[in-house]
Amino acid sequence: MTTVMPPRWPELQDDPGPAPATPPVTGDAFPPTAAAGLAAVGALATGILVASHPLVAAGLAAMTMLGCVVWARPYLAAYLFIGVTPLVAGIDRGTLIPVLRPNEALSAFLIGVLLLRWLFALRAGQPLPRLRL
């Protein structure tokens, strides 16, 4: 008479059962330690910039917030440009921003944010938007 022994390691059975609920990790994932390191370096650089050049730091903070708003809602770029241009159109070149008038700098910044957003959408595989009137 032969007896059947149960397997010693149940995880080595032929049928492992249902797959785990977590998605597989790919090589494209950004490691959390790198994100924490970048955040620490960014905080240190921001602190140094605020201590040495507070007006430049305030301008960069405003540009960052404006860029985030335009990234999230692209149509606001047109409203912003139409609303701000009459207010700053009379300011001479080089007064606030070297080489550019403020309305030219604003349009270059908004176009840059929108182009960067388009490139990220293109890389992510999203379909190109169809232009329609």
N, CA, C and O atoms as a GROMACS GRO file, in nm:
protein
  532
    1MET      N    1   0.083  -0.116   0.000
    1MET     CA    2   0.000   0.000   0.000
    1MET      C    3   0.089   0.124   0.000
    1MET      O    4   0.185   0.136   0.076
    2THR      N    5   0.052   0.215  -0.088
    2THR     CA    6   0.130   0.338  -0.099
    2THR      C    7   0.050   0.454  -0.041
    2THR      O    8  -0.072   0.460  -0.057
    3THR      N    9   0.116   0.542   0.023
    3THR     CA   10   0.049   0.661   0.077
    3THR      C   11   0.098   0.783   0.001
    3THR      O   12   0.215   0.794  -0.037
    4VAL      N   13   0.006   0.875  -0.020
    4VAL     CA   14   0.040   0.998  -0.090
    4VAL      C   15   0.074   1.104   0.014
    4VAL      O   16  -0.006   1.134   0.103
    5MET      N   17   0.192   1.159   0.001
    5MET     CA   18   0.236   1.261   0.096
    5MET      C   19   0.198   1.399   0.040
    5MET      O   20   0.212   1.424  -0.080
    6PRO      N   21   0.150   1.488   0.126
    6PRO     CA   22   0.122   1.624   0.078
    6PRO      C   23   0.253   1.696   0.047
    6PRO      O   24   0.356   1.666   0.106
    7PRO      N   25   0.248   1.790  -0.047
    7PRO     CA   26   0.371   1.861  -0.081
    7PRO      C   27   0.422   1.942   0.038
    7PRO      O   28   0.343   1.992   0.119
    8ARG      N   29   0.552   1.954   0.047
    8ARG     CA   30   0.612   2.025   0.160
    8ARG      C   31   0.594   2.176   0.145
    8ARG      O   32   0.577   2.247   0.244
    9TRP      N   33   0.598   2.223   0.023
    9TRP     CA   34   0.585   2.367  -0.002
    9TRP      C   35   0.463   2.391  -0.089
    9TRP      O   36   0.466   2.362  -0.208
   10PRO      N   37   0.355   2.443  -0.032
   10PRO     CA   38   0.233   2.460  -0.112
   10PRO      C   39   0.251   2.560  -0.225
   10PRO      O   40   0.179   2.553  -0.325
   11GLU      N   41   0.345   2.654  -0.212
   11GLU     CA   42   0.362   2.752  -0.319
   11GLU      C   43   0.427   2.692  -0.444
   11GLU      O   44   0.431   2.757  -0.548
   12LEU      N   45   0.479   2.570  -0.434
   12LEU     CA   46   0.540   2.506  -0.549
   12LEU      C   47   0.444   2.414  -0.623
   12LEU      O   48   0.488   2.338  -0.710
   13GLN      N   49   0.319   2.418  -0.592
   13GLN     CA   50   0.221   2.335  -0.661
   13GLN      C   51   0.205   2.384  -0.804
   13GLN      O   52   0.245   2.496  -0.838
   14ASP      N   53   0.146   2.298  -0.886
   14ASP     CA   54   0.127   2.334  -1.027
   14ASP      C   55   0.030   2.450  -1.045
   14ASP      O   56   0.055   2.538  -1.127
   15ASP      N   57  -0.079   2.453  -0.972
   15ASP     CA   58  -0.179   2.558  -0.984
   15ASP      C   59  -0.163   2.657  -0.868
   15ASP      O   60  -0.206   2.628  -0.757
   16PRO      N   61  -0.102   2.772  -0.892
   16PRO     CA   62  -0.079   2.865  -0.781
   16PRO      C   63  -0.204   2.937  -0.735
   16PRO      O   64  -0.200   3.002  -0.631
   17GLY      N   65  -0.314   2.930  -0.807
   17GLY     CA   66  -0.436   2.999  -0.767
   17GLY      C   67  -0.447   3.133  -0.839
   17GLY      O   68  -0.379   3.157  -0.938
   18PRO      N   69  -0.535   3.219  -0.789
   18PRO     CA   70  -0.555   3.347  -0.857
   18PRO      C   71  -0.431   3.436  -0.847
   18PRO      O   72  -0.353   3.429  -0.752
   19ALA      N   73  -0.416   3.520  -0.948
   19ALA     CA   74  -0.302   3.612  -0.952
   19ALA      C   75  -0.320   3.721  -0.847
   19ALA      O   76  -0.433   3.753  -0.810
   20PRO      N   77  -0.212   3.779  -0.799
   20PRO     CA   78  -0.225   3.888  -0.702
   20PRO      C   79  -0.291   4.010  -0.766
   20PRO      O   80  -0.285   4.029  -0.887
   21ALA      N   81  -0.353   4.092  -0.681
   21ALA     CA   82  -0.429   4.207  -0.732
   21ALA      C   83  -0.340   4.323  -0.773
   21ALA      O   84  -0.386   4.414  -0.842
   22THR      N   85  -0.214   4.323  -0.732
   22THR     CA   86  -0.126   4.435  -0.767
   22THR      C   87  -0.076   4.421  -0.909
   22THR      O   88  -0.045   4.310  -0.952
   23PRO      N   89  -0.066   4.532  -0.983
   23PRO     CA   90  -0.015   4.524  -1.120
   23PRO      C   91   0.134   4.496  -1.119
   23PRO      O   92   0.203   4.526  -1.021
   24PRO      N   93   0.186   4.439  -1.226
   24PRO     CA   94   0.329   4.412  -1.232
   24PRO      C   95   0.408   4.543  -1.238
   24PRO      O   96   0.363   4.641  -1.297
   25VAL      N   97   0.524   4.543  -1.177
   25VAL     CA   98   0.610   4.661  -1.176
   25VAL      C   99   0.695   4.659  -1.302
   25VAL      O  100   0.758   4.558  -1.333
   26THR      N  101   0.696   4.770  -1.373
   26THR     CA  102   0.777   4.779  -1.494
   26THR      C  103   0.903   4.859  -1.464
   26THR      O  104   0.915   4.919  -1.358
   27GLY      N  105   0.994   4.859  -1.555
   27GLY     CA  106   1.118   4.933  -1.538
   27GLY      C  107   1.102   5.083  -1.553
   27GLY      O  108   1.194   5.158  -1.521
   28ASP      N  109   0.987   5.129  -1.601
   28ASP     CA  110   0.965   5.272  -1.622
   28ASP      C  111   0.922   5.345  -1.495
   28ASP      O  112   0.914   5.468  -1.496
   29ALA      N  113   0.894   5.274  -1.388
   29ALA     CA  114   0.846   5.337  -1.265
   29ALA      C  115   0.957   5.423  -1.205
   29ALA      O  116   1.074   5.384  -1.206
   30PHE      N  117   0.919   5.539  -1.153
   30PHE     CA  118   1.014   5.631  -1.090
   30PHE      C  119   1.030   5.588  -0.946
   30PHE      O  120   0.931   5.587  -0.871
   31PRO      N  121   1.150   5.552  -0.902
   31PRO     CA  122   1.166   5.502  -0.766
   31PRO      C  123   1.137   5.608  -0.662
   31PRO      O  124   1.172   5.725  -0.681
   32PRO      N  125   1.073   5.572  -0.553
   32PRO     CA  126   1.039   5.670  -0.449
   32PRO      C  127   1.162   5.736  -0.387
   32PRO      O  128   1.154   5.852  -0.346
   33THR      N  129   1.273   5.665  -0.380
   33THR     CA  130   1.392   5.725  -0.322
   33THR      C  131   1.445   5.837  -0.411
   33THR      O  132   1.495   5.937  -0.360
   34ALA      N  133   1.434   5.821  -0.543
   34ALA     CA  134   1.476   5.927  -0.633
   34ALA      C  135   1.384   6.048  -0.622
   34ALA      O  136   1.430   6.162  -0.627
   35ALA      N  137   1.254   6.024  -0.606
   35ALA     CA  138   1.160   6.135  -0.588
   35ALA      C  139   1.189   6.209  -0.458
   35ALA      O  140   1.185   6.332  -0.455
   36ALA      N  141   1.218   6.136  -0.352
   36ALA     CA  142   1.250   6.201  -0.224
   36ALA      C  143   1.380   6.281  -0.234
   36ALA      O  144   1.390   6.390  -0.179
   37GLY      N  145   1.477   6.227  -0.304
   37GLY     CA  146   1.603   6.298  -0.322
   37GLY      C  147   1.585   6.425  -0.404
   37GLY      O  148   1.641   6.530  -0.371
   38LEU      N  149   1.506   6.416  -0.511
   38LEU     CA  150   1.479   6.536  -0.591
   38LEU      C  151   1.402   6.640  -0.512
   38LEU      O  152   1.426   6.760  -0.527
   39ALA      N  153   1.308   6.596  -0.429
   39ALA     CA  154   1.233   6.690  -0.346
   39ALA      C  155   1.324   6.759  -0.246
   39ALA      O  156   1.310   6.879  -0.222
   40ALA      N  157   1.418   6.684  -0.186
   40ALA     CA  158   1.510   6.744  -0.090
   40ALA      C  159   1.602   6.845  -0.158
   40ALA      O  160   1.627   6.952  -0.104
   41VAL      N  161   1.653   6.811  -0.276
   41VAL     CA  162   1.739   6.905  -0.349
   41VAL      C  163   1.660   7.028  -0.391
   41VAL      O  164   1.711   7.140  -0.384
   42GLY      N  165   1.536   7.009  -0.435
   42GLY     CA  166   1.452   7.122  -0.473
   42GLY      C  167   1.421   7.212  -0.355
   42GLY      O  168   1.422   7.335  -0.369
   43ALA      N  169   1.394   7.155  -0.239
   43ALA     CA  170   1.368   7.235  -0.119
   43ALA      C  171   1.491   7.314  -0.078
   43ALA      O  172   1.480   7.430  -0.039
   44LEU      N  173   1.608   7.251  -0.085
   44LEU     CA  174   1.732   7.321  -0.052
   44LEU      C  175   1.759   7.435  -0.149
   44LEU      O  176   1.796   7.545  -0.107
   45ALA      N  177   1.742   7.409  -0.278
   45ALA     CA  178   1.763   7.514  -0.378
   45ALA      C  179   1.663   7.628  -0.362
   45ALA      O  180   1.699   7.745  -0.378
   46THR      N  181   1.539   7.595  -0.330
   46THR     CA  182   1.438   7.699  -0.308
   46THR      C  183   1.474   7.784  -0.186
   46THR      O  184   1.459   7.906  -0.190
   47GLY      N  185   1.519   7.720  -0.080
   47GLY     CA  186   1.558   7.795   0.039
   47GLY      C  187   1.674   7.889   0.012
   47GLY      O  188   1.674   8.003   0.059
   48ILE      N  189   1.773   7.844  -0.062
   48ILE     CA  190   1.888   7.928  -0.097
   48ILE      C  191   1.843   8.044  -0.185
   48ILE      O  192   1.887   8.157  -0.167
   49LEU      N  193   1.754   8.015  -0.282
   49LEU     CA  194   1.706   8.120  -0.371
   49LEU      C  195   1.623   8.224  -0.297
   49LEU      O  196   1.635   8.343  -0.324
   50VAL      N  197   1.540   8.181  -0.204
   50VAL     CA  198   1.457   8.275  -0.127
   50VAL      C  199   1.546   8.363  -0.040
   50VAL      O  200   1.519   8.482  -0.024
   51ALA      N  201   1.651   8.306   0.017
   51ALA     CA  202   1.740   8.383   0.103
   51ALA      C  203   1.824   8.483   0.024
   51ALA      O  204   1.851   8.593   0.072
   52SER      N  205   1.866   8.445  -0.097
   52SER     CA  206   1.956   8.533  -0.172
   52SER      C  207   1.881   8.628  -0.266
   52SER      O  208   1.919   8.745  -0.275
   53HIS      N  209   1.777   8.581  -0.334
   53HIS     CA  210   1.704   8.663  -0.431
   53HIS      C  211   1.554   8.642  -0.412
   53HIS      O  212   1.493   8.563  -0.484
   54PRO      N  213   1.492   8.711  -0.317
   54PRO     CA  214   1.350   8.684  -0.290
   54PRO      C  215   1.256   8.721  -0.405
   54PRO      O  216   1.155   8.653  -0.424
   55LEU      N  217   1.287   8.826  -0.481
   55LEU     CA  218   1.198   8.864  -0.592
   55LEU      C  219   1.203   8.760  -0.704
   55LEU      O  220   1.101   8.730  -0.765
   56VAL      N  221   1.321   8.707  -0.730
   56VAL     CA  222   1.333   8.602  -0.832
   56VAL      C  223   1.257   8.477  -0.787
   56VAL      O  224   1.191   8.413  -0.868
   57ALA      N  225   1.268   8.444  -0.659
   57ALA     CA  226   1.196   8.326  -0.606
   57ALA      C  227   1.046   8.346  -0.616
   57ALA      O  228   0.974   8.252  -0.651
   58ALA      N  229   0.997   8.467  -0.586
   58ALA     CA  230   0.853   8.494  -0.598
   58ALA      C  231   0.809   8.485  -0.744
   58ALA      O  232   0.701   8.432  -0.772
   59GLY      N  233   0.890   8.536  -0.836
   59GLY     CA  234   0.857   8.526  -0.978
   59GLY      C  235   0.854   8.382  -1.027
   59GLY      O  236   0.766   8.344  -1.104
   60LEU      N  237   0.951   8.301  -0.983
   60LEU     CA  238   0.951   8.159  -1.023
   60LEU      C  239   0.833   8.084  -0.963
   60LEU      O  240   0.777   7.995  -1.027
   61ALA      N  241   0.795   8.119  -0.839
   61ALA     CA  242   0.678   8.055  -0.779
   61ALA      C  243   0.552   8.090  -0.856
   61ALA      O  244   0.467   8.004  -0.879
   62ALA      N  245   0.539   8.216  -0.896
   62ALA     CA  246   0.422   8.258  -0.974
   62ALA      C  247   0.421   8.189  -1.111
   62ALA      O  248   0.315   8.148  -1.159
   63MET      N  249   0.538   8.178  -1.174
   63MET     CA  250   0.544   8.110  -1.304
   63MET      C  251   0.510   7.962  -1.290
   63MET      O  252   0.443   7.905  -1.377
   64THR      N  253   0.554   7.900  -1.182
   64THR     CA  254   0.524   7.759  -1.160
   64THR      C  255   0.374   7.738  -1.142
   64THR      O  256   0.316   7.647  -1.200
   65MET      N  257   0.313   7.823  -1.062
   65MET     CA  258   0.168   7.811  -1.040
   65MET      C  259   0.092   7.837  -1.170
   65MET      O  260  -0.002   7.765  -1.203
   66LEU      N  261   0.133   7.939  -1.245
   66LEU     CA  262   0.068   7.969  -1.372
   66LEU      C  263   0.085   7.853  -1.471
   66LEU      O  264  -0.009   7.818  -1.542
   67GLY      N  265   0.204   7.796  -1.476
   67GLY     CA  266   0.228   7.681  -1.563
   67GLY      C  267   0.143   7.562  -1.527
   67GLY      O  268   0.093   7.492  -1.615
   68CYS      N  269   0.125   7.537  -1.397
   68CYS     CA  270   0.041   7.424  -1.353
   68CYS      C  271  -0.105   7.446  -1.389
   68CYS      O  272  -0.174   7.353  -1.429
   69VAL      N  273  -0.152   7.571  -1.374
   69VAL     CA  274  -0.291   7.601  -1.408
   69VAL      C  275  -0.314   7.584  -1.558
   69VAL      O  276  -0.414   7.526  -1.600
   70VAL      N  277  -0.221   7.634  -1.638
   70VAL     CA  278  -0.235   7.622  -1.785
   70VAL      C  279  -0.221   7.477  -1.828
   70VAL      O  280  -0.287   7.434  -1.923
   71TRP      N  281  -0.136   7.399  -1.759
   71TRP     CA  282  -0.122   7.257  -1.792
   71TRP      C  283  -0.253   7.183  -1.767
   71TRP      O  284  -0.294   7.098  -1.846
   72ALA      N  285  -0.318   7.216  -1.656
   72ALA     CA  286  -0.443   7.147  -1.622
   72ALA      C  287  -0.560   7.193  -1.708
   72ALA      O  288  -0.644   7.112  -1.746
   73ARG      N  289  -0.565   7.321  -1.739
   73ARG     CA  290  -0.675   7.378  -1.818
   73ARG      C  291  -0.615   7.461  -1.932
   73ARG      O  292  -0.596   7.582  -1.915
   74PRO      N  293  -0.585   7.400  -2.046
   74PRO     CA  294  -0.516   7.469  -2.154
   74PRO      C  295  -0.592   7.590  -2.210
   74PRO      O  296  -0.529   7.685  -2.257
   75TYR      N  297  -0.724   7.588  -2.205
   75TYR     CA  298  -0.800   7.700  -2.260
   75TYR      C  299  -0.776   7.828  -2.180
   75TYR      O  300  -0.797   7.938  -2.233
   76LEU      N  301  -0.732   7.817  -2.055
   76LEU     CA  302  -0.704   7.935  -1.975
   76LEU      C  303  -0.586   8.015  -2.030
   76LEU      O  304  -0.572   8.134  -1.998
   77ALA      N  305  -0.501   7.953  -2.109
   77ALA     CA  306  -0.389   8.025  -2.170
   77ALA      C  307  -0.441   8.135  -2.263
   77ALA      O  308  -0.389   8.246  -2.263
   78ALA      N  309  -0.542   8.105  -2.341
   78ALA     CA  310  -0.599   8.206  -2.432
   78ALA      C  311  -0.666   8.318  -2.353
   78ALA      O  312  -0.646   8.435  -2.384
   79TYR      N  313  -0.744   8.283  -2.252
   79TYR     CA  314  -0.809   8.385  -2.169
   79TYR      C  315  -0.707   8.472  -2.100
   79TYR      O  316  -0.723   8.594  -2.093
   80LEU      N  317  -0.603   8.412  -2.049
   80LEU     CA  318  -0.499   8.487  -1.979
   80LEU      C  319  -0.427   8.582  -2.074
   80LEU      O  320  -0.403   8.698  -2.041
   81PHE      N  321  -0.393   8.532  -2.192
   81PHE     CA  322  -0.323   8.617  -2.288
   81PHE      C  323  -0.411   8.733  -2.333
   81PHE      O  324  -0.363   8.846  -2.343
   82ILE      N  325  -0.537   8.706  -2.360
   82ILE     CA  326  -0.628   8.812  -2.404
   82ILE      C  327  -0.653   8.913  -2.291
   82ILE      O  328  -0.665   9.033  -2.317
   83GLY      N  329  -0.659   8.866  -2.168
   83GLY     CA  330  -0.687   8.956  -2.057
   83GLY      C  331  -0.567   9.037  -2.011
   83GLY      O  332  -0.583   9.152  -1.970
   84VAL      N  333  -0.447   8.981  -2.018
   84VAL     CA  334  -0.329   9.048  -1.964
   84VAL      C  335  -0.261   9.138  -2.068
   84VAL      O  336  -0.202   9.239  -2.032
   85THR      N  337  -0.269   9.104  -2.195
   85THR     CA  338  -0.198   9.180  -2.298
   85THR      C  339  -0.234   9.328  -2.300
   85THR      O  340  -0.143   9.410  -2.310
   86PRO      N  341  -0.360   9.369  -2.292
   86PRO     CA  342  -0.387   9.514  -2.291
   86PRO      C  343  -0.329   9.586  -2.169
   86PRO      O  344  -0.302   9.705  -2.174
   87LEU      N  345  -0.310   9.514  -2.060
   87LEU     CA  346  -0.257   9.576  -1.939
   87LEU      C  347  -0.106   9.598  -1.945
   87LEU      O  348  -0.055   9.692  -1.885
   88VAL      N  349  -0.034   9.513  -2.016
   88VAL     CA  350   0.112   9.520  -2.018
   88VAL      C  351   0.169   9.557  -2.154
   88VAL      O  352   0.291   9.560  -2.170
   89ALA      N  353   0.084   9.584  -2.252
   89ALA     CA  354   0.134   9.610  -2.388
   89ALA      C  355   0.216   9.737  -2.398
   89ALA      O  356   0.302   9.747  -2.486
   90GLY      N  357   0.194   9.834  -2.313
   90GLY     CA  358   0.268   9.959  -2.321
   90GLY      C  359   0.402   9.960  -2.250
   90GLY      O  360   0.475  10.058  -2.259
   91ILE      N  361   0.436   9.854  -2.179
   91ILE     CA  362   0.563   9.848  -2.107
   91ILE      C  363   0.676   9.823  -2.206
   91ILE      O  364   0.667   9.734  -2.291
   92ASP      N  365   0.781   9.903  -2.195
   92ASP     CA  366   0.892   9.895  -2.291
   92ASP      C  367   0.970   9.765  -2.279
   92ASP      O  368   0.967   9.696  -2.177
   93ARG      N  369   1.039   9.734  -2.387
   93ARG     CA  370   1.125   9.616  -2.393
   93ARG      C  371   1.243   9.633  -2.295
   93ARG      O  372   1.306   9.738  -2.293
   94GLY      N  373   1.271   9.531  -2.217
   94GLY     CA  374   1.384   9.533  -2.127
   94GLY      C  375   1.357   9.597  -1.992
   94GLY      O  376   1.447   9.600  -1.908
   95THR      N  377   1.237   9.649  -1.968
   95THR     CA  378   1.207   9.712  -1.840
   95THR      C  379   1.192   9.608  -1.728
   95THR      O  380   1.256   9.618  -1.624
   96LEU      N  381   1.109   9.510  -1.750
   96LEU     CA  382   1.088   9.404  -1.651
   96LEU      C  383   1.166   9.277  -1.684
   96LEU      O  384   1.223   9.213  -1.596
   97ILE      N  385   1.168   9.242  -1.811
   97ILE     CA  386   1.231   9.118  -1.857
   97ILE      C  387   1.334   9.156  -1.964
   97ILE      O  388   1.298   9.225  -2.060
   98PRO      N  389   1.458   9.113  -1.952
   98PRO     CA  390   1.557   9.148  -2.054
   98PRO      C  391   1.516   9.095  -2.191
   98PRO      O  392   1.467   8.982  -2.203
   99VAL      N  393   1.537   9.175  -2.293
   99VAL     CA  394   1.521   9.143  -2.435
   99VAL      C  395   1.375   9.140  -2.481
   99VAL      O  396   1.348   9.171  -2.597
  100LEU      N  397   1.281   9.104  -2.396
  100LEU     CA  398   1.141   9.088  -2.439
  100LEU      C  399   1.049   9.189  -2.371
  100LEU      O  400   1.076   9.236  -2.260
  101ARG      N  401   0.941   9.220  -2.440
  101ARG     CA  402   0.832   9.293  -2.376
  101ARG      C  403   0.755   9.194  -2.289
  101ARG      O  404   0.759   9.074  -2.314
  102PRO      N  405   0.684   9.242  -2.187
  102PRO     CA  406   0.612   9.149  -2.100
  102PRO      C  407   0.508   9.064  -2.174
  102PRO      O  408   0.491   8.947  -2.142
  103ASN      N  409   0.438   9.123  -2.271
  103ASN     CA  410   0.338   9.042  -2.343
  103ASN      C  411   0.406   8.937  -2.432
  103ASN      O  412   0.350   8.829  -2.453
  104GLU      N  413   0.524   8.966  -2.485
  104GLU     CA  414   0.598   8.867  -2.563
  104GLU      C  415   0.647   8.754  -2.473
  104GLU      O  416   0.642   8.637  -2.510
  105ALA      N  417   0.695   8.790  -2.354
  105ALA     CA  418   0.742   8.688  -2.259
  105ALA      C  419   0.626   8.599  -2.215
  105ALA      O  420   0.642   8.477  -2.203
  106LEU      N  421   0.511   8.660  -2.190
  106LEU     CA  422   0.394   8.582  -2.150
  106LEU      C  423   0.352   8.486  -2.260
  106LEU      O  424   0.321   8.370  -2.233
  107SER      N  425   0.350   8.534  -2.385
  107SER     CA  426   0.310   8.445  -2.494
  107SER      C  427   0.413   8.334  -2.514
  107SER      O  428   0.375   8.220  -2.541
  108ALA      N  429   0.543   8.364  -2.501
  108ALA     CA  430   0.646   8.260  -2.514
  108ALA      C  431   0.632   8.156  -2.402
  108ALA      O  432   0.647   8.037  -2.427
  109PHE      N  433   0.605   8.202  -2.281
  109PHE     CA  434   0.588   8.109  -2.169
  109PHE      C  435   0.466   8.020  -2.189
  109PHE      O  436   0.474   7.898  -2.170
  110LEU      N  437   0.354   8.079  -2.227
  110LEU     CA  438   0.231   8.001  -2.247
  110LEU      C  439   0.246   7.901  -2.361
  110LEU      O  440   0.202   7.787  -2.351
  111ILE      N  441   0.308   7.945  -2.470
  111ILE     CA  442   0.332   7.854  -2.582
  111ILE      C  443   0.424   7.740  -2.541
  111ILE      O  444   0.403   7.626  -2.580
  112GLY      N  445   0.526   7.772  -2.461
  112GLY     CA  446   0.617   7.667  -2.412
  112GLY      C  447   0.546   7.564  -2.327
  112GLY      O  448   0.569   7.444  -2.341
  113VAL      N  449   0.460   7.610  -2.236
  113VAL     CA  450   0.385   7.517  -2.151
  113VAL      C  451   0.292   7.430  -2.236
  113VAL      O  452   0.283   7.310  -2.214
  114LEU      N  453   0.225   7.491  -2.332
  114LEU     CA  454   0.132   7.414  -2.415
  114LEU      C  455   0.206   7.314  -2.505
  114LEU      O  456   0.158   7.203  -2.526
  115LEU      N  457   0.322   7.353  -2.557
  115LEU     CA  458   0.401   7.260  -2.639
  115LEU      C  459   0.453   7.144  -2.554
  115LEU      O  460   0.452   7.029  -2.598
  116LEU      N  461   0.499   7.174  -2.434
  116LEU     CA  462   0.547   7.069  -2.345
  116LEU      C  463   0.435   6.973  -2.308
  116LEU      O  464   0.456   6.852  -2.302
  117ARG      N  465   0.316   7.026  -2.284
  117ARG     CA  466   0.200   6.942  -2.253
  117ARG      C  467   0.165   6.853  -2.372
  117ARG      O  468   0.133   6.736  -2.355
  118TRP      N  469   0.173   6.909  -2.492
  118TRP     CA  470   0.144   6.832  -2.613
  118TRP      C  471   0.246   6.720  -2.632
  118TRP      O  472   0.210   6.609  -2.669
  119LEU      N  473   0.374   6.750  -2.606
  119LEU     CA  474   0.478   6.648  -2.621
  119LEU      C  475   0.460   6.535  -2.520
  119LEU      O  476   0.479   6.418  -2.554
  120PHE      N  477   0.422   6.568  -2.396
  120PHE     CA  478   0.397   6.464  -2.298
  120PHE      C  479   0.277   6.380  -2.337
  120PHE      O  480   0.278   6.258  -2.318
  121ALA      N  481   0.173   6.441  -2.390
  121ALA     CA  482   0.056   6.365  -2.435
  121ALA      C  483   0.092   6.276  -2.553
  121ALA      O  484   0.042   6.165  -2.566
  122LEU      N  485   0.178   6.327  -2.641
  122LEU     CA  486   0.220   6.249  -2.756
  122LEU      C  487   0.302   6.128  -2.712
  122LEU      O  488   0.286   6.019  -2.766
  123ARG      N  489   0.388   6.146  -2.614
  123ARG     CA  490   0.471   6.037  -2.564
  123ARG      C  491   0.387   5.933  -2.490
  123ARG      O  492   0.418   5.814  -2.493
  124ALA      N  493   0.282   5.978  -2.424
  124ALA     CA  494   0.196   5.886  -2.348
  124ALA      C  495   0.108   5.802  -2.439
  124ALA      O  496   0.041   5.710  -2.391
  125GLY      N  497   0.105   5.831  -2.568
  125GLY     CA  498   0.026   5.752  -2.661
  125GLY      C  499  -0.118   5.797  -2.675
  125GLY      O  500  -0.200   5.726  -2.732
  126GLN      N  501  -0.149   5.916  -2.624
  126GLN     CA  502  -0.285   5.967  -2.640
  126GLN      C  503  -0.305   6.007  -2.786
  126GLN      O  504  -0.211   6.054  -2.850
  127PRO      N  505  -0.425   5.989  -2.838
  127PRO     CA  506  -0.448   6.030  -2.977
  127PRO      C  507  -0.438   6.181  -2.992
  127PRO      O  508  -0.471   6.256  -2.900
  128LEU      N  509  -0.394   6.224  -3.108
  128LEU     CA  510  -0.382   6.367  -3.134
  128LEU      C  511  -0.521   6.430  -3.140
  128LEU      O  512  -0.613   6.371  -3.197
  129PRO      N  513  -0.536   6.547  -3.082
  129PRO     CA  514  -0.669   6.610  -3.087
  129PRO      C  515  -0.702   6.655  -3.228
  129PRO      O  516  -0.614   6.698  -3.304
  130ARG      N  517  -0.827   6.645  -3.262
  130ARG     CA  518  -0.873   6.689  -3.394
  130ARG      C  519  -0.914   6.833  -3.384
  130ARG      O  520  -0.989   6.871  -3.294
  131LEU      N  521  -0.867   6.914  -3.476
  131LEU     CA  522  -0.904   7.054  -3.480
  131LEU      C  523  -1.040   7.067  -3.548
  131LEU      O  524  -1.064   7.010  -3.654
  132ARG      N  525  -1.127   7.142  -3.486
  132ARG     CA  526  -1.259   7.164  -3.546
  132ARG      C  527  -1.303   7.306  -3.512
  132ARG      O  528  -1.266   7.362  -3.409
  133LEU      N  529  -1.381   7.362  -3.598
  133LEU     CA  530  -1.430   7.497  -3.577
  133LEU      C  531  -1.560   7.494  -3.501
  133LEU      O  532  -1.619   7.598  -3.473
   0.00000   0.00000   0.00000
